[in-house]
Amino acid sequence: MRTSKELLLQPIVLNRTDKEQVLIEGSINSVRISIKIKQADAVEVILTQRFTKFLEQRAEQFAILRRKPVKGYDISFLITNVHVEQMFKHKLIEFIVHFMSEIDKEISSIKLDVNARARSVAQTFASSFL
């Protein structure tokens, strides 16, 4: 019954770029939204992995966040019929859209902080030799 083709809708993949994707998989009583976050270089890959692990460890505080993302994606949300009945639908949608728009800004901000810290450490280290 759980793997019945009649219960699953056709998955939808939305591409912003090659490195940014959203996968929407619907079924009769739930929808799973998986997000692939833009990762331009090695620093962003590491920051994205750390940031998503941080969120996944607190998945019980986010009722719709899954602990394990779909393979090939960085983070996944599962919205069931129970969530829709207990929560405001427009707030759920607003949260997902806000999360998707803010995650890139957050990763970029963390990357700038890491680069600033690295620059400061490098200057301090180099000044000890002069």
N, C-alpha and C positions, 0 to 999 in steps of 0.2 A: 504494500500500500504506500509506503513512504517513497518508493522510487517510481511510482506510477507516472507515466508521461502526461496523463490527463491533469494532474495536479500542478505541473510546472508550466510556467509561461516561457515564452521565448526570451532569453537574456538579451539585454540591450547594453552595448558598449558605446560610451561617449568619449571621444578623443579631443582633447584641447590641443595637444602636441603629441609627438611620439612618446614622450616621457611622462605625460600626464593623461590618466585615463580614469573613467568611472564605469564600473560594471554594476548594472541593476538587474537582479534576478528576482522575479516575482513568482509566487505560488498562490495557492488558493487562500491561505491565511497569513502570509507573511511576505516580506520583501527584504532582500539582502542587498546592501549597497557597499561595494568595495571600491576603495580609492587608491590609486597609484600616484604617489606624490612626486613632483619634479625633483630630480637629483642630477644636477649638472656636473658635479665633480665628486672626488672621494670624500671630501669633508662633508658635503651634503648627504652622501650615502650614510656615513657614520651618524651624523646628527639625526637623520630621519629614523634610523634604526633605534637609536637611544630614546628619541622622543616618543615613538610609537610603543616601545617596550614600557616606558613610563606610564603611558595611558592604559595599556593593556593590563598592567598590574593593578590598576584601579578600576577595572571593568565593572565591578559590582556597584560602584558609585555612579557610573553611567549605565542606566538600565538597558540601553540599546547597543552598547559597544560589545563586540565579540572579543574574546581573549586571543583567538588565532585568526589572522586574516586569511582570505582566500589565496591560494598559491599564485604568485605573480603580482600581488597587490600588497600595499603597505598596511592598510587598516580597513576593517570591515564593521559595518553596523547591521544589526538584525532587528527589524521592526515587525512585531507580530500583531495579530488582531487584538491581543490583550493590551498591548501598549497603546494602540489607537483608541481602545475603549476607555482606558484609564487616563490618558493624557490628551491635551489639546492637539488636534491634528496640525493646525497651522504652526504651533510651537515646535512640533517635531520637524516639520519641513524647514522652518526658519533655522533651527539648530543645525541641521545637516548642511544647508546652504551657507550659513555663517562659518561653520567648521571648514568647509571646502575653500572658502575665500580667505580665511585667516591662517590656514596651516602653512601656506607658502610664505606669508609675511613673518610668521613665527620662526620658521626654519632660517630664513634670511637674517632675521634679527639675531638669532643665536650664533649664526656663522660670523656676523660682524663682531659680536662680542668675543668669540673665540680668536678671531684674527687680531683684534685689538690687544687681547691678553698675550697672544703669541709675540706680537710686535714689542710689547712692553718687556716681556721676559728676554727676548733677543737683545734688546737695547741694554738691559741691565747686565746680561751675560757678556756682551761685547765690551761694555765699559770697564769690566774688571780686567781686561787685557790691555787697556790703553793707559 
